[in-house]
Amino acid sequence: MKLYYMDIIKIWVFYFRDFLVRNFMVNPKALLYNDELFYFNGIKLLLYYLFRLLPFCFIKTLLGLFNIRIIYKLDSIYNLSNIQHNHIVPIILQFVFEAELTEITYEKDFTTIIKYYNSTIPLQFIITENNLKDYKKIKLKYFNKEKIVDKLVNINNFIKLPIYKLFEN
């Protein structure tokens, strides 16, 4: 099989585009240090613009030296840098936030939105990012070992833990 010059040029253009997207089109959202979230607001907004100017692979490596992880958005998916293990969550059938205010139960269905979050992102980030501070419980329904599990979880018990901890017994 012959490789023509046009094929080689297409390959290099693809790799160059991929490098640009992965390093300069990343949208940093928050820093995670010792289970505390630090959002980019106020004076930290300058840090956000610095992160947008420098290549993301450099930022991720530099923050990894200080054991600081960054929550970032790439291609509509929220990720967490410097993850040692990927955790697989079961098939989620229902993920609903519940709030009880003045004897009325409010529900916010989050089933279709949860797929855009990596399973290692803290629940606190999801609540803050989507303005869900009034909600106190999560109603879960998922497949686990060939059976359907229904669970009602208090948010305060899992606020600083990653998403995958919600599905552990």
Protein Blocks (a to p, Z undefined) as FASTA:
>chain_A
ZZdfklmmmmmmmmmmmmmmmmmmcccfbdceehiacddehjllmmmmmmmmpcfklmmm
mmmmnopacdddeehiacdehifbdcdddddfbdcddddeehiacdddfklmmmmpcfkb
cfklmmmmnopmlpcbdcddddeehiacdddddfklmmmpcfklmmpZZ
